[in-house]
Amino acid sequence: MEELARSYCWLPTINVEIEVYAKSCKHCAEKQNNPPKCSISWTEKPIPWYRLHIDHAEPFMGSYFLILVDTYSKWLESKIVLSLSRKTTIKHLREIFSRLELPAVVVSYNGTATNGV
């Protein structure tokens, strides 16, 4: 809540004001120790390395990062890549999958690469 508020405005006492408001909110107090449970989709199996999310991170010191995250275990794999091309991405994915195993589902946001072919 504090992070969201700070993205819209800045006040010196914003964190304190939000904490005071949240502590006095009846609805917040009811949900504080009992957050709603998120059920697993029928298509997603609760096993490691079943569903992965992949993306390229922004350039840092001339390199990009290919990042994979397992949705179940939160296992993170990261590779430094010099290009966002399909060839480079596939090469690194093959290396990771040969070491760990082939996932059932790979999720990507389908963005276009700016320096890749």
Secondary structure as GFF3:
##gff-version 3
##sequence-region A 1 117
A	DSSP	alpha_helix	2	8	.	.	.	ID=ss1
A	DSSP	alpha_helix	14	24	.	.	.	ID=ss2
A	DSSP	alpha_helix	26	31	.	.	.	ID=ss3
A	DSSP	beta_strand	51	60	.	.	.	ID=ss4
A	DSSP	beta_strand	63	70	.	.	.	ID=ss5
A	DSSP	beta_strand	76	81	.	.	.	ID=ss6
A	DSSP	alpha_helix	86	99	.	.	.	ID=ss7
A	DSSP	beta_strand	105	107	.	.	.	ID=ss8
###
